[in-house]
């Protein structure tokens, strides 16, 4: 299908990926300049040449590309963690999901993407500037209509009840375990992200006070490799620890 002015695409050259919008005018790099308006009518998979004669391939962007190129005002949850969170929480079409702490909106975007047009994400955030950044990031994928932002600091309980999944990404999530228990449907999952082990301990102690089962604590490490078939080896750098993930399921009694 021919590219249109409102489309996004990935320009790929020498192993590097650049997410661009055809509305941006010009793409500038050390490998030359590309006039993006001239890409209208081309198709994903085509190639173009920069002003310096460098070849760029036009690729269709995935959710991964959008998440890695978000406008950031905070540390984001990385796709390596987001993928696992989505699977563990069982996020699917039509679900009602609650998150507390949207940050720059990386997880918010992924949740909105997977709940579909019939689902809804309720996102609590105490910093208004973060809500505006998250909303701006959602607009790139036309997902803003699937998210209801609530500009407030939750101290005890949430306004929603009978939600299908709930995720906490705040400084002191253990204080919100009672509210999370109240809002979740029975048998449904809670997820928590914290950066330090002492925070994990505090969350585990709070979970012990309520009927939660199937409790897990884990972290996910992603190790990329150089793609040279003759000299296959790991990359020199990697994103290692990003946070500890805690999952549990609400039951009606232990």
N, C-alpha and C positions, 0 to 999 in steps of 0.2 A: 504494500500500500504506500503510495507516495507521501513523503513527509510534508506536513503543514506547518504554518508559522507558529502555531501554539504548541508544537511537539518538543519534547526533550530527546536528546540522543547522547550516546557516549562516543567521543572521539578517541580511538585507540591507536597508539603509536609506540613502538619499542617497549611494549610491556606496560605502558602507563595509560590510565583511563581518565578522561576528562568529561564530566557531565555538563552539558551545555543546553541552553534553550535557543531555539532559532530566533527568538525575539531579542537576543542580546546584541545583535549587530555584528561585532567582530570578536574572534577568539585569538588571543595573543599568546604566543609561547616562544621559547628560544629556537624552536624549529620552524618559525615563520608565523604568518597570519592567515586566518581563514575567514572569509566573509560569510557569515552564517546564513544570511538571507538567500545566498546563492545555492543553499542546500535544499531549499524548497523544491519538491517534485522528485528528489532523489529517494532511494529506498534504503531501509536498513540492510546492511550487507555490502552496500556500495563502498567505493573508496574515493577520496579526493586528495588533492595535493595542495600544500601550503604555499605561501609566497616564496619559500626557499626550496620548493620542490620535494618536500618530505611527504610521504604517503601516510594518510590517516584513514582508518576503516570506520565506517558508521555502524555502530552497534545499538541494538534496542536496550535501553536501560531496564534494569530489574529493581525490585525493592531494595536490594543490597546497595545498589549505586546511589539511590536517593538517601538511604540511611547514613551512608558514609560521607555524603556531601551536604548534610544538614547545616543550616546556620546554627552555630553553637554559642550559647551563653553559659553553658554548664558542661561538665563531663557527661558524655552520653553513655547509654547502655549499648554495648557493641553487638553487632549481628551474631557473633558466636554465642553470646548469652541469650539474645532475643529469640533465636530459633528454638533453643531448649525451653525457654520460658513459655513460648507459644504452645509447644507440644505438651509440656507438663500441665499447663492450665487447660488444655483441650480446647483452645480457641477455635471457633468455627462460625459459620453463617448463622446470623440471627441471635447471637448471644448478647446478654446484658453483662458488661464487664465494668468493674470499678478499679481505678488506680489512684494512688495518693502519692503525689510528687511527680509532676510531668517533666520537669527540667526543660530541656530543649525539644522534647517531643519525639525522641527516637522510638521508644516503646509505644508511645501513644499512636504514632503513625502505623506501626506494625499491627497493633491491636485493631485500629480502625480499618485497616486493609482486610484483615481476616474475619471480622464480624460481618462484613458485607453490608449491603444497603438496608437490610432488615434488622441489623444489630445496632447496638449503641454502646459507646464508651463514656463513662462518667469520670472525669479527671479533676481531682482536687489539687490545687496549687496555691500556696500562700503568697508567692511573688507574682505580681501582675505582669512584670516585664517578661517572665518566663512563659506565661500564657500567650503573650503576643508573639513571641518567637516560635513557640510550638504551633500556633495557629497559622503563621506564615509558612512553616515547613509543611503542614498538612495541605495547604492550598496547592502546592506544586503537584500533588497527586489527586486533587479534587476530593479530598477526604474530610474537609472541615465540617460537613454536614452530619457526619457520623459521631462527632464528639461533642459532649456538653461539658464545658469547662466551668468549674466552680472556684471562684477566687476567695478562698478562705483557708485558714489554718485549722485542721481538724485536731481537736484536743481529746475528744472521747469517742463520739459516734458519727456515723455517716447518715445521710438523709435517705439513701436507697436501702431497700430490703429485697431479699430473695434474688440476689445477683448470682450469676453463673460462675464467676471467677473474680478474684480480688488480688491486687498486687500492691505491695508497699515498697516505696523507694524514698524513705525519709530518714532523718538523722536518728530518731529514737522510735523505731517501728514497734518496739515492745509495748509502748504506751497505747498503741492502736489495736492490739490483739483483741481486747474485749469488743471494740466496735466492729472489727472485721468478722468476729464470730457472729455477732448480731445480724450483720448484713448478708452473710453468705447463706445460700441454700444448703440444706443438709446433704452431706456426702460430697460436697463440691470443694474445689481447691483454693488454697491460699498460697501466694508466693511472696517472698521477701528478698530484697537485695541489700546487703551491707558490705562495707569495705574491710572491716577488721574483725578479728576473732572474738574480742571482748563483746562486740555488738551481737555476734552470733550467740554467745552464751546468754546474753540478756533476753534475746528472742526465745531461745529454747526454754528458759525459766518461765517466761510469760505463757508459752504454749502449754506448759505442764498444768497451768491453772484452769484450762478450759478443755472441753472434749474435742481435742484434735488427735488424729492418728495418722499413720503412714508418714511420719516426719522424716525428712531427709535434709542433709547439709552437704553441699558439694561446690566445687569450682570447676570451671571449664578452661582448659588451655588449648590454644590453637597454634600449631607449629607448621608454618608454610615451608615448602621446599623449592629449591631452584629447579627450573624446568629444562635443564640440560640433560638429555638422556645419556650422554657419555660421562658426565660428572655430577650425578645426582647426589645432592646433599641439602641439609637444611639451610634456610636463609640465615644470614648473620644476625638479624634482629627479629624479635617477635613481640607481640602484645601478650604478656604473660598474665599476671594476676590483675583482674579488673574488679572482682567482687566475689563475695560468697553468696550462693543462692540457697535459700531455705524454702522447702515446700511442705505443706501439711494439708490434711483433709478434715473438714468439719464433720463431726458425728453428733448425734443427739445426746448420747451418754457414753461414758467410757466403759 
